[in-house]
């Protein structure tokens, strides 16, 4: 397909299915993946036999995938029977060693996906697998079995400084990236960095340059140990996503192992750092994630980062009509809730697995004065039957949260008593918006939202629900970015 006809794609769904059904063989130039096997969990838990419920919200979407069960058994048998012999032999040995536990389930699922990633990668393509040192030895064996040990290029150590230390062991402050190529004809645009080594290392004086502080340096080829700062709490690009990686890390990978117009794939896209950097560097891209929370965050991030310069892209797999919305609600009500909240730019309000449901599913921050203090719209989502009591409850929750406005999103059409109950709440009239009135209780159906109807609240500035990404202009160099 010609580059001019290509449209970038953001997929919602299981990346195994999407890779098999939507990504052509030998079509991708660069793959980066950071599988969330340690997202809000510990390796001790992953190595244990499954027992009890994990409390981290982000792992919810992977419970059926990363825990040993019938799906894991089926996947194991599929790879052993139909996959490459070396990979089947390896998985049998791993199962004998690890047993039937969560880590083994994770490795089986990764083996399935690695086979598909190998299939879609061009002969000139490269893949970077990002992982924690605790499981890196298992994953490297899998990659050797799928890609071939002769296709291994580098083990890259990403070293960073973060808070937290212990006197019981060396502080764990690095991740591992495995760099494999499908053949020896892979793209590699070598990168340099400033080296402040002294003359005793054999460099001539005229090899050196002078930096902004008057120090001598030379441009040296980058080694396989990368010292790149991690995302800190005060970092400007921080979005609050638990597995977010710094853009500088993806910049280095994408600039080195792809060229303008190449296709970059991230099958575990998370908050979208890979696709943001690919967009900035004029690459085509495919992002995949299994949670609507991540899809919503990525859409906001792309718009906030590039604004009108954003290359058109399409979202595939999210509901586009009422029947598909109903199907999502029946399949997984939490995913439906996250998707519905995204329709009004609302952020999820709580971890659904922690504590009692306080009634508020999401919220929107807005500003209607110059105080710098945000006001709140509280949002509730109902996928089943609704009645007048739900409206009354929302109004009570709104008053408790001291929110000027409350929104009820429903799959079903509201009844007349519901509309009458909403009307009794009256209107919010912001002091600095004279003449404007906003219903304190608003009922919006999924059909209305899909047809383009919007929530009503003051919009003095773009919604500040998700932390806004820095604005970048694609036609300038890094040092000229508008932030």
C-alpha positions in Angstrom: 0.0 0.0 0.0 1.3 3.4 -0.9 2.3 5.6 2.0 0.0 8.4 0.8 -3.0 6.0 1.1 -2.0 4.8 4.6 -4.0 5.8 7.6 -2.5 5.3 11.1 -4.5 2.9 13.3 -5.3 2.6 17.0 -6.9 -0.8 17.8 -8.9 -1.8 20.8 -8.8 -5.5 21.6 -6.6 -8.5 22.2 -3.4 -7.9 20.2 -3.2 -11.6 19.3 -6.5 -11.4 17.4 -5.6 -8.0 15.9 -2.2 -9.2 14.7 -3.7 -12.3 13.1 -6.7 -10.6 11.5 -5.5 -7.1 10.6 -1.7 -6.9 10.2 -0.3 -8.3 7.0 2.8 -10.5 6.8 6.2 -8.7 6.2 4.6 -5.2 6.6 6.1 -3.7 9.8 9.5 -2.0 9.9 9.9 -1.7 13.7 8.2 -3.2 16.7 8.5 -2.0 20.3 6.7 -3.8 23.0 6.6 -3.4 26.8 4.3 -6.2 28.0 2.5 -5.3 31.2 3.5 -8.5 33.1 4.6 -6.4 36.1 1.9 -3.8 36.1 0.9 -3.1 39.7 1.9 -6.7 40.6 5.0 -8.4 41.9 6.9 -11.4 40.5 6.3 -13.3 43.7 2.6 -13.1 43.0 3.1 -14.1 39.3 5.1 -17.1 40.3 2.6 -18.4 42.8 -0.3 -20.6 41.9 -3.5 -18.5 41.3 -5.3 -17.8 44.5 -7.4 -14.8 45.5 -8.2 -11.6 43.5 -5.6 -9.1 42.5 -6.6 -5.6 43.6 -4.8 -3.5 40.9 -7.2 -2.0 38.4 -4.8 -2.1 35.5 -4.4 -5.9 35.6 -8.2 -6.4 35.3 -8.0 -6.7 31.5 -5.4 -9.4 31.7 -6.7 -11.7 34.4 -8.0 -14.2 31.9 -4.8 -14.1 29.9 -2.0 -14.1 32.4 -3.3 -16.7 34.8 -3.1 -20.4 34.2 -6.4 -21.8 33.1 -8.2 -23.4 30.1 -7.1 -20.5 27.8 -3.5 -21.0 28.8 -3.7 -24.7 28.4 -5.2 -24.3 24.9 -2.5 -21.8 23.9 0.2 -24.0 25.2 -1.0 -27.0 23.2 -1.5 -24.8 20.1 2.1 -23.6 20.2 3.6 -27.0 21.0 1.6 -28.8 18.3 1.7 -26.2 15.5 4.6 -23.9 16.3 8.3 -24.3 15.5 9.8 -27.4 17.1 12.4 -25.4 19.1 9.8 -23.2 20.6 7.6 -26.2 21.5 10.5 -28.0 23.1 11.4 -24.9 25.1 7.9 -24.4 26.4 7.7 -28.0 27.5 11.0 -27.6 29.4 9.8 -24.4 31.0 6.5 -26.0 32.1 8.4 -28.8 33.7 10.5 -26.3 35.6 8.0 -23.6 36.5 4.8 -25.6 36.8 1.3 -24.4 36.0 1.3 -20.9 37.4 0.9 -17.3 36.4 4.4 -16.8 35.1 4.1 -19.9 32.8 0.7 -18.6 31.6 2.4 -15.3 30.7 5.3 -17.0 28.9 2.8 -19.1 26.8 0.8 -16.0 25.8 4.0 -14.2 24.9 5.1 -17.2 22.8 1.9 -16.9 20.8 2.4 -13.2 20.2 6.1 -13.5 19.3 5.2 -15.9 16.5 2.7 -13.3 15.1 5.2 -10.4 15.6 7.8 -12.4 13.7 5.2 -13.0 10.9 4.4 -9.3 10.5 7.9 -8.0 10.7 9.7 -7.2 7.4 12.9 -9.0 6.5 14.6 -5.7 7.1 12.8 -5.0 10.3 13.8 -4.9 14.0 12.1 -5.6 17.3 12.8 -4.3 20.8 11.3 -6.2 23.7 11.3 -4.2 26.9 11.2 -6.2 30.1 12.1 -6.3 33.8 15.3 -8.2 34.7 13.3 -10.7 36.8 11.8 -12.4 33.7 14.3 -11.3 31.1 16.1 -14.7 31.0 12.9 -16.5 30.1 11.9 -14.0 27.5 15.3 -14.1 25.8 15.0 -17.8 25.4 11.6 -17.4 23.8 13.0 -14.8 21.4 15.9 -17.1 20.5 13.5 -19.8 19.7 11.2 -17.6 17.5 13.7 -15.3 15.8 16.8 -17.4 16.0 19.8 -16.8 18.2 21.8 -15.5 15.3 19.3 -12.7 14.9 20.1 -11.3 18.4 21.7 -7.9 18.0 21.9 -6.3 21.5 20.9 -6.6 25.1 20.4 -2.9 26.1 20.5 -1.8 29.7 18.3 1.2 30.4 19.7 2.6 33.6 17.8 5.3 35.5 17.6 7.0 38.9 14.4 6.8 40.9 13.6 7.1 44.6 13.5 4.1 46.8 16.4 2.0 48.1 17.1 -0.8 50.5 19.9 -2.2 52.5 19.0 -5.8 51.7 20.2 -5.8 48.1 21.6 -3.6 45.3 19.0 -1.0 44.4 17.2 -2.2 41.2 17.4 0.7 38.9 17.5 -0.7 35.3 15.3 -2.4 32.7 16.4 -4.7 29.9 15.6 -4.3 26.2 16.3 -7.2 23.8 17.1 -6.0 20.2 16.6 -8.6 17.5 16.5 -8.3 13.7 14.7 -10.5 11.3 17.8 -10.6 9.0 21.3 -9.0 8.7 19.8 -6.3 6.5 18.1 -4.4 9.3 17.9 -0.6 9.5 20.4 1.0 11.9 21.0 4.7 11.8 23.8 5.0 14.4 23.4 7.6 17.1 26.0 9.6 19.0 26.1 11.2 22.4 28.5 13.6 24.1 31.5 11.9 25.8 33.5 13.9 28.3 36.4 11.4 28.5 39.9 12.9 28.8 42.8 12.9 26.4 44.4 9.9 28.2 41.9 7.7 26.4 43.8 8.4 23.1 41.7 11.1 21.5 43.4 14.0 19.8 42.8 17.4 21.1 41.2 18.6 17.9 38.6 15.8 18.2 37.0 17.7 21.1 34.2 20.3 21.0 33.2 22.8 23.7 29.8 22.6 25.3 27.6 25.4 26.8 29.5 25.3 30.1 32.9 25.4 28.4 33.6 21.7 29.0 35.4 19.6 26.4 33.6 16.7 24.8 33.5 14.6 21.7 30.7 12.9 19.8 30.9 9.2 20.6 28.8 6.3 19.4 26.2 5.3 21.9 26.9 2.1 23.8 24.4 -0.6 25.0 24.0 1.0 28.4 21.6 3.9 28.2 21.3 6.5 31.0 18.0 8.1 30.4 15.9 9.6 33.1 12.8 7.8 34.1 9.4 9.5 34.4 9.4 11.3 37.7 6.4 12.8 39.6 7.4 16.3 38.5 8.3 15.4 34.9 6.4 17.6 32.4 5.5 14.7 30.1 4.1 12.6 33.0 0.5 11.6 32.4 0.0 9.4 35.5 -0.1 6.1 33.6 1.7 3.5 35.7 3.9 2.0 33.0 4.7 5.2 31.1 8.1 5.3 29.6 10.1 8.4 28.7 9.8 9.8 25.2 13.6 10.0 25.0 13.8 6.2 25.2 11.5 5.7 22.3 13.1 8.6 20.4 16.4 6.7 20.4 14.8 3.4 19.3 12.7 4.9 16.5 15.4 7.2 15.1 17.9 4.4 15.1 15.9 1.5 13.8 13.5 3.1 11.3 13.3 5.9 8.7 10.7 8.4 7.8 7.6 6.7 6.3 8.4 3.4 7.9 5.7 1.5 9.9 6.1 1.3 13.7 4.0 -1.1 15.7 3.4 -1.2 19.5 1.1 -4.1 20.5 1.0 -3.1 24.2 0.5 0.6 23.6 -0.5 1.7 27.1 -0.5 5.5 27.2 0.9 5.8 23.7 4.5 7.0 24.0 5.5 4.9 21.0 2.9 6.3 18.6 3.4 9.9 19.8 7.2 9.6 19.0 6.4 7.8 15.7 4.0 10.6 14.8 6.5 13.3 15.6 9.3 11.5 13.6 7.0 11.1 10.6 6.6 7.4 10.8 3.4 5.5 10.1 2.1 3.7 13.2 -0.2 1.0 14.6 -1.0 1.0 18.3 -3.0 -1.8 20.1 -4.3 -1.9 23.6 -6.9 -4.0 25.4 -8.4 -1.3 27.7 -10.6 1.5 26.7 -9.0 3.5 29.4 -5.7 3.4 27.5 -7.4 4.1 24.2 -9.1 7.2 25.6 -5.9 8.5 27.1 -4.0 8.0 23.8 -6.6 9.9 21.9 -6.3 12.8 24.3 -2.5 12.7 24.2 -2.3 12.7 20.4 -4.7 15.7 20.2 -3.0 17.6 23.0 0.5 17.0 21.5 -0.1 17.7 17.9 -3.3 19.7 17.7 -4.3 20.6 14.1 -1.0 19.0 12.8 -2.1 15.5 13.9 -2.1 13.1 10.9 -5.6 11.6 10.5 -5.9 8.2 12.1 -8.7 5.7 12.8 -9.8 3.9 15.9 -10.8 0.3 15.3 -12.6 -2.0 17.6 -14.5 0.5 19.8 -18.3 0.6 19.5 -19.6 2.8 16.6 -23.3 2.1 17.1 -25.9 1.2 19.8 -25.8 -2.5 19.1 -22.0 -2.8 19.4 -22.2 -0.7 22.6 -24.7 -3.1 24.1 -22.4 -6.0 23.1 -19.5 -4.4 24.9 -21.7 -3.8 28.0 -22.7 -7.5 28.1 -19.1 -8.7 27.6 -17.4 -6.5 30.2 -19.2 -3.7 32.0 -16.0 -2.1 33.3 -14.7 -1.8 29.7 -18.1 -0.4 28.7 -17.9 2.1 31.6 -14.4 3.3 30.6 -15.5 3.6 26.9 -18.6 5.5 27.9 -16.6 7.9 30.1 -14.4 8.6 27.2 -17.3 9.8 25.1 -17.6 12.8 27.5 -13.8 13.2 28.1 -14.3 12.0 31.7 -11.6 10.3 33.8 -12.4 7.1 35.8 -13.0 8.0 39.4 -11.9 4.9 41.3 -10.4 1.4 41.2 -13.4 -0.8 40.8 -11.9 -3.5 42.9 -11.1 -1.4 46.0 -13.8 -0.7 48.5 -17.4 0.1 48.0 -18.8 1.9 45.0 -19.4 5.5 46.1 -21.7 6.0 43.1 -19.3 8.3 41.1 -17.8 6.5 38.1 -15.9 9.4 36.6 -15.3 13.1 36.7 -14.5 16.1 34.4 -12.5 19.1 35.7 -13.4 22.5 34.2 -12.6 26.1 34.8 -15.1 29.0 34.7 -13.0 31.7 36.5 -9.4 32.9 36.9 -8.9 31.4 40.3 -6.9 28.5 39.0 -9.1 26.1 41.0 -11.0 23.5 39.0 -14.6 22.7 39.4 -16.0 19.2 38.9 -18.6 17.4 36.8 -19.4 14.0 38.4 -20.4 11.2 36.0 -22.3 8.0 36.5 -22.6 5.2 33.8 -25.5 2.8 33.7 -25.5 -0.2 31.3 -28.7 -1.7 32.6 -32.2 -0.5 33.4 -32.6 3.0 34.9 -35.4 4.7 36.8 -36.1 7.9 38.8 -34.1 6.7 41.8 -30.9 6.7 39.8 -31.3 10.4 39.0 -32.0 11.2 42.6 -29.0 9.3 43.7 -26.8 11.1 41.2 -28.0 14.4 42.5 -27.2 13.4 46.1 -23.7 12.3 45.0 -23.2 15.6 43.2 -24.1 17.5 46.4 -21.9 15.3 48.5 -18.9 15.9 46.1 -19.7 19.6 46.0 -19.9 19.4 42.2 -21.9 22.0 40.2 -23.0 19.4 37.6 -23.8 15.7 37.4 -24.1 13.6 34.3 -25.9 10.3 33.9 -24.9 8.2 30.9 -27.3 5.4 30.1 -27.8 2.8 27.4 -31.5 3.0 27.9 -33.8 5.9 27.0 -34.8 8.0 30.1 -38.3 7.8 31.4 -40.5 10.9 31.9 -40.2 10.7 35.7 -36.4 10.6 35.3 -36.4 13.8 33.2 -38.7 15.4 35.7 -36.4 14.5 38.6 -33.4 15.9 36.7 -35.3 19.2 36.1 -35.9 19.7 39.9 -32.1 20.1 40.4 -32.2 23.4 38.5 -29.4 25.2 36.7 -25.8 26.1 37.4 -25.1 29.7 36.6 -21.3 30.5 36.7 -20.5 34.0 38.0 -18.1 34.8 35.1 -20.4 33.5 32.4 -23.4 35.9 32.7 -26.5 34.7 31.0 -25.3 31.1 30.7 -27.2 28.3 32.4 -26.2 24.6 32.6 -28.5 21.9 33.9 -27.2 20.6 37.2 -28.3 17.1 36.3 -28.0 16.0 32.7 -29.1 12.6 31.2 -27.2 11.6 28.1 -27.9 8.3 26.2 -25.2 6.4 24.4 -27.1 6.9 21.2 -27.1 10.7 21.7 -23.4 10.7 22.4 -22.6 8.6 19.3 -24.7 11.1 17.3 -22.5 13.9 18.5 -24.4 15.4 21.5 -22.1 16.9 24.1 -22.2 17.4 27.9 -23.0 21.0 28.9 -20.6 22.8 31.2 -18.5 25.9 31.0 -15.5 25.5 28.6 -13.3 28.4 29.5 -10.3 26.2 28.4 -10.0 22.7 27.0 -11.1 20.1 29.5 -8.4 19.4 32.1 -9.6 15.8 32.8 -6.5 14.0 31.7 -3.2 15.6 32.4 -2.4 17.4 29.1 0.6 16.3 27.1 3.2 18.9 25.9 2.5 20.4 22.5 5.0 19.6 19.9 5.3 20.8 16.3 6.4 18.1 13.8 8.1 20.6 11.5 10.7 21.8 14.0 13.6 20.2 15.7 13.4 19.1 19.4 14.9 22.3 20.8 12.2 24.4 19.1 9.2 22.5 20.4 6.5 24.7 21.8 5.6 23.5 25.3 
